[in-house]
Amino acid sequence: MVYQFAAVNPVCDTVDAPVVGVLSGSNRPSGNGVAITSWIVSIIKPLLPKNATIKTLDATQLGLITSPLAPFQIAHRPDGYPDEPTRAWSAQVESCTGFVIVTPQHNFGYPAYVKNAIDHLSVEWQRKPVRSLFLCKTLLAASATSDTNLADEI
């Protein structure tokens, strides 16, 4: 329910037009990450409110964190981040009201690329729903953090 979500999520200022950010967790050129992410988007799009937008997130330009401060120590100002790629990533994440992370499973976990993308920011992720889809050769496993679905939370 859009309006119920807005009541408990003051960070979400685009309630009338929710934006779901989709992060493809595979940046391997020879992988199937882009094709699988597109397939997942085609499945979730009809489940979202009619006015929802799906936005593909791109964290490929992020290097390793080099700031002397942890992201939670930097005030909620994009200019507070030390480099342009992090400021651009902050703006992408901030513009979303919820997220779906589609990622391959590497050694029973998510790849460093996804960890790095998440760890670059702090407040931009807060109080926004996230669903993860972990992919491996024989299994597609969805995160089961609650009994609600993303569409209900956005």
NORCOR-V904989 format. One record per pair of residues at least 24 apart in sequence whose ideal C-beta (glycine too) atoms are under 10 Angstrom apart, sorted by the first residue. I is the first residue (numbers start at 1). J is the second residue. D is the distance in whole Angstrom. If there is no record, write none. Layout:
i:I j:J d:D
i:I j:J d:D
//
This chain:
i:1 j:49 d:9
i:1 j:148 d:10
i:1 j:151 d:9
i:1 j:152 d:6
i:1 j:153 d:8
i:1 j:154 d:9
i:2 j:48 d:10
i:2 j:49 d:6
i:2 j:51 d:9
i:2 j:52 d:9
i:2 j:97 d:9
i:2 j:151 d:9
i:2 j:152 d:9
i:2 j:153 d:9
i:2 j:154 d:7
i:4 j:152 d:8
i:4 j:153 d:9
i:5 j:97 d:8
i:5 j:98 d:8
i:5 j:127 d:10
i:5 j:128 d:10
i:5 j:129 d:8
i:5 j:148 d:10
i:5 j:152 d:8
i:5 j:153 d:5
i:5 j:154 d:6
i:6 j:97 d:9
i:6 j:154 d:9
i:8 j:127 d:8
i:8 j:153 d:10
i:9 j:97 d:8
i:9 j:98 d:9
i:9 j:126 d:9
i:9 j:127 d:5
i:9 j:128 d:7
i:9 j:129 d:9
i:9 j:153 d:9
i:9 j:154 d:9
i:10 j:127 d:7
i:11 j:76 d:10
i:11 j:94 d:9
i:11 j:97 d:8
i:11 j:123 d:8
i:11 j:124 d:9
i:11 j:125 d:9
i:11 j:126 d:6
i:11 j:127 d:5
i:11 j:128 d:6
i:12 j:96 d:9
i:12 j:97 d:5
i:12 j:98 d:8
i:12 j:127 d:8
i:12 j:128 d:7
i:12 j:129 d:10
i:12 j:154 d:8
i:13 j:94 d:10
i:13 j:95 d:10
i:13 j:97 d:9
i:14 j:51 d:10
i:14 j:52 d:10
i:14 j:53 d:9
i:14 j:95 d:8
i:14 j:96 d:9
i:14 j:97 d:6
i:14 j:154 d:10
i:15 j:49 d:10
i:15 j:51 d:10
i:15 j:97 d:7
i:15 j:154 d:9
i:16 j:49 d:10
i:16 j:51 d:7
i:17 j:49 d:9
i:17 j:51 d:5
i:17 j:52 d:7
i:17 j:53 d:6
i:17 j:97 d:9
i:18 j:48 d:7
i:18 j:49 d:6
i:18 j:51 d:7
i:18 j:52 d:5
i:18 j:53 d:7
i:18 j:54 d:10
i:18 j:96 d:9
i:18 j:97 d:5
i:18 j:98 d:7
i:18 j:150 d:10
i:18 j:151 d:9
i:18 j:153 d:10
i:18 j:154 d:4
i:19 j:52 d:7
i:19 j:53 d:5
i:19 j:54 d:8
i:19 j:55 d:5
i:19 j:95 d:6
i:19 j:96 d:5
i:19 j:97 d:5
i:19 j:98 d:8
i:19 j:99 d:10
i:19 j:154 d:9
i:20 j:44 d:7
i:20 j:45 d:9
i:20 j:48 d:6
i:20 j:49 d:10
i:20 j:52 d:6
i:20 j:53 d:7
i:20 j:54 d:5
i:20 j:55 d:7
i:20 j:57 d:10
i:20 j:96 d:7
i:20 j:97 d:7
i:20 j:98 d:5
i:20 j:99 d:7
i:20 j:100 d:6
i:20 j:129 d:9
i:20 j:131 d:9
i:20 j:150 d:7
i:20 j:151 d:9
i:20 j:154 d:6
i:21 j:53 d:10
i:21 j:54 d:8
i:21 j:55 d:5
i:21 j:56 d:8
i:21 j:57 d:5
i:21 j:92 d:7
i:21 j:93 d:7
i:21 j:94 d:10
i:21 j:95 d:8
i:21 j:96 d:4
i:21 j:97 d:8
i:21 j:98 d:7
i:21 j:99 d:5
i:21 j:100 d:8
i:21 j:101 d:9
i:21 j:128 d:9
i:21 j:130 d:9
i:22 j:54 d:6
i:22 j:55 d:7
i:22 j:56 d:6
i:22 j:57 d:6
i:22 j:96 d:9
i:22 j:98 d:10
i:22 j:99 d:7
i:22 j:100 d:5
i:22 j:101 d:8
i:22 j:102 d:7
i:22 j:131 d:10
i:22 j:133 d:10
i:23 j:55 d:10
i:23 j:56 d:8
i:23 j:57 d:4
i:23 j:58 d:8
i:23 j:59 d:7
i:23 j:92 d:9
i:23 j:93 d:9
i:23 j:96 d:10
i:23 j:99 d:7
i:23 j:100 d:7
i:23 j:101 d:5
i:23 j:102 d:7
i:23 j:103 d:8
i:23 j:113 d:9
i:23 j:114 d:7
i:23 j:117 d:6
i:23 j:118 d:9
i:23 j:130 d:9
i:23 j:132 d:9
i:24 j:56 d:7
i:24 j:57 d:8
i:24 j:58 d:9
i:24 j:59 d:9
i:24 j:60 d:10
i:24 j:100 d:10
i:24 j:101 d:8
i:24 j:102 d:6
i:24 j:103 d:8
i:24 j:104 d:10
i:24 j:113 d:9
i:24 j:114 d:9
i:25 j:59 d:9
i:25 j:101 d:6
i:25 j:102 d:6
i:25 j:103 d:2
i:25 j:104 d:6
i:25 j:105 d:9
i:25 j:106 d:9
i:25 j:110 d:6
i:25 j:111 d:6
i:25 j:112 d:10
i:25 j:113 d:6
i:25 j:114 d:4
i:25 j:115 d:9
i:25 j:117 d:8
i:25 j:132 d:8
i:25 j:133 d:9
i:25 j:134 d:9
i:25 j:135 d:8
i:26 j:102 d:8
i:26 j:103 d:7
i:26 j:104 d:5
i:26 j:106 d:9
i:26 j:111 d:7
i:26 j:113 d:7
i:26 j:114 d:9
i:26 j:135 d:8
i:27 j:58 d:9
i:27 j:59 d:8
i:27 j:60 d:5
i:27 j:111 d:8
i:27 j:112 d:10
i:27 j:113 d:5
i:27 j:114 d:9
i:27 j:117 d:10
i:28 j:104 d:8
i:28 j:111 d:9
i:28 j:113 d:9
i:31 j:104 d:7
i:31 j:135 d:10
i:32 j:104 d:9
i:32 j:135 d:8
i:33 j:102 d:7
i:33 j:103 d:8
i:33 j:104 d:7
i:33 j:111 d:10
i:33 j:113 d:10
i:33 j:135 d:8
i:34 j:102 d:10
i:36 j:102 d:6
i:36 j:103 d:10
i:36 j:104 d:9
i:36 j:133 d:9
i:36 j:135 d:6
i:36 j:140 d:9
i:37 j:100 d:9
i:37 j:101 d:10
i:37 j:102 d:5
i:37 j:103 d:9
i:37 j:133 d:9
i:37 j:135 d:10
i:38 j:102 d:9
i:39 j:102 d:9
i:40 j:100 d:7
i:40 j:102 d:5
i:40 j:133 d:6
i:40 j:135 d:9
i:40 j:140 d:9
i:41 j:100 d:8
i:41 j:102 d:8
i:43 j:133 d:10
i:44 j:100 d:6
i:44 j:102 d:10
i:44 j:131 d:9
i:44 j:133 d:9
i:44 j:149 d:9
i:44 j:150 d:7
i:44 j:151 d:8
i:46 j:151 d:9
i:47 j:149 d:7
i:47 j:150 d:8
i:47 j:151 d:5
i:47 j:152 d:9
i:47 j:154 d:10
i:48 j:98 d:9
i:48 j:149 d:10
i:48 j:150 d:8
i:48 j:151 d:5
i:48 j:154 d:7
i:49 j:151 d:7
i:49 j:154 d:7
i:52 j:97 d:9
i:52 j:98 d:9
i:52 j:151 d:8
i:52 j:154 d:7
i:53 j:95 d:10
i:53 j:96 d:9
i:53 j:97 d:9
i:54 j:96 d:10
i:54 j:100 d:8
i:55 j:92 d:8
i:55 j:95 d:7
i:55 j:96 d:6
i:55 j:99 d:10
i:56 j:92 d:9
i:57 j:89 d:8
i:57 j:92 d:5
i:57 j:93 d:7
i:57 j:95 d:10
i:57 j:96 d:8
i:57 j:99 d:8
i:57 j:100 d:10
i:57 j:101 d:9
i:57 j:117 d:8
i:58 j:88 d:9
i:58 j:89 d:8
i:58 j:92 d:7
i:58 j:117 d:9
i:59 j:85 d:9
i:59 j:86 d:10
i:59 j:88 d:10
i:59 j:89 d:6
i:59 j:92 d:8
i:59 j:93 d:9
i:59 j:113 d:7
i:59 j:114 d:8
i:59 j:116 d:7
i:59 j:117 d:4
i:59 j:118 d:9
i:59 j:120 d:8
i:59 j:121 d:10
i:60 j:85 d:9
i:60 j:89 d:10
i:60 j:113 d:8
i:60 j:117 d:9
i:61 j:85 d:4
i:61 j:86 d:9
i:61 j:88 d:7
i:61 j:89 d:8
i:62 j:86 d:7
i:62 j:88 d:9
i:62 j:89 d:6
i:62 j:113 d:9
i:62 j:116 d:6
i:62 j:117 d:6
i:62 j:119 d:10
i:62 j:120 d:6
i:62 j:121 d:10
i:63 j:116 d:8
i:63 j:120 d:9
i:64 j:112 d:9
i:64 j:116 d:7
i:64 j:119 d:10
i:64 j:120 d:9
i:65 j:116 d:8
i:65 j:119 d:6
i:65 j:120 d:6
i:67 j:120 d:9
i:70 j:119 d:9
i:70 j:122 d:7
i:71 j:118 d:10
i:71 j:119 d:7
i:71 j:120 d:6
i:71 j:121 d:5
i:71 j:122 d:4
i:71 j:123 d:8
i:71 j:124 d:9
i:71 j:125 d:9
i:72 j:121 d:9
i:72 j:122 d:4
i:72 j:123 d:7
i:72 j:126 d:9
i:73 j:122 d:8
i:74 j:121 d:9
i:74 j:122 d:8
i:74 j:123 d:9
i:75 j:123 d:9
i:76 j:122 d:9
i:76 j:123 d:5
i:76 j:124 d:8
i:76 j:126 d:9
i:77 j:123 d:10
i:78 j:124 d:9
i:81 j:120 d:8
i:81 j:121 d:8
i:83 j:120 d:10
i:85 j:120 d:9
i:86 j:120 d:6
i:86 j:121 d:8
i:89 j:117 d:7
i:89 j:120 d:6
i:89 j:121 d:7
i:89 j:124 d:9
i:90 j:120 d:8
i:90 j:121 d:6
i:90 j:122 d:10
i:90 j:123 d:9
i:90 j:124 d:6
i:91 j:124 d:9
i:92 j:117 d:10
i:92 j:121 d:10
i:92 j:124 d:9
i:93 j:117 d:9
i:93 j:118 d:9
i:93 j:120 d:9
i:93 j:121 d:6
i:93 j:123 d:10
i:93 j:124 d:4
i:93 j:125 d:7
i:93 j:128 d:9
i:94 j:121 d:8
i:94 j:123 d:9
i:94 j:124 d:5
i:94 j:125 d:9
i:94 j:128 d:10
i:95 j:124 d:9
i:96 j:124 d:9
i:96 j:125 d:9
i:96 j:128 d:7
i:96 j:130 d:10
i:96 j:154 d:10
i:97 j:128 d:6
i:97 j:129 d:8
i:97 j:153 d:9
i:97 j:154 d:6
i:98 j:128 d:6
i:98 j:129 d:4
i:98 j:130 d:7
i:98 j:131 d:8
i:98 j:150 d:6
i:98 j:151 d:9
i:98 j:153 d:6
i:98 j:154 d:5
i:99 j:125 d:8
i:99 j:128 d:7
i:99 j:129 d:7
i:99 j:130 d:5
i:99 j:131 d:7
i:99 j:132 d:9
i:99 j:150 d:9
i:99 j:154 d:10
i:100 j:129 d:9
i:100 j:130 d:8
i:100 j:131 d:5
i:100 j:132 d:8
i:100 j:133 d:7
i:100 j:142 d:10
i:100 j:143 d:10
i:100 j:150 d:7
i:101 j:130 d:7
i:101 j:131 d:7
i:101 j:132 d:5
i:101 j:133 d:7
i:101 j:134 d:9
i:101 j:143 d:9
i:102 j:131 d:9
i:102 j:132 d:8
i:102 j:133 d:5
i:102 j:134 d:9
i:102 j:135 d:7
i:102 j:140 d:10
i:103 j:132 d:7
i:103 j:133 d:7
i:103 j:134 d:6
i:103 j:135 d:7
i:104 j:134 d:7
i:104 j:135 d:5
i:104 j:136 d:7
i:104 j:137 d:9
i:105 j:134 d:5
i:105 j:135 d:6
i:105 j:136 d:4
i:105 j:137 d:9
i:105 j:139 d:8
i:105 j:141 d:8
i:106 j:134 d:10
i:106 j:136 d:9
i:108 j:134 d:9
i:108 j:136 d:9
i:109 j:134 d:9
i:110 j:134 d:7
i:128 j:153 d:9
i:128 j:154 d:9
i:129 j:153 d:4
i:129 j:154 d:7
//
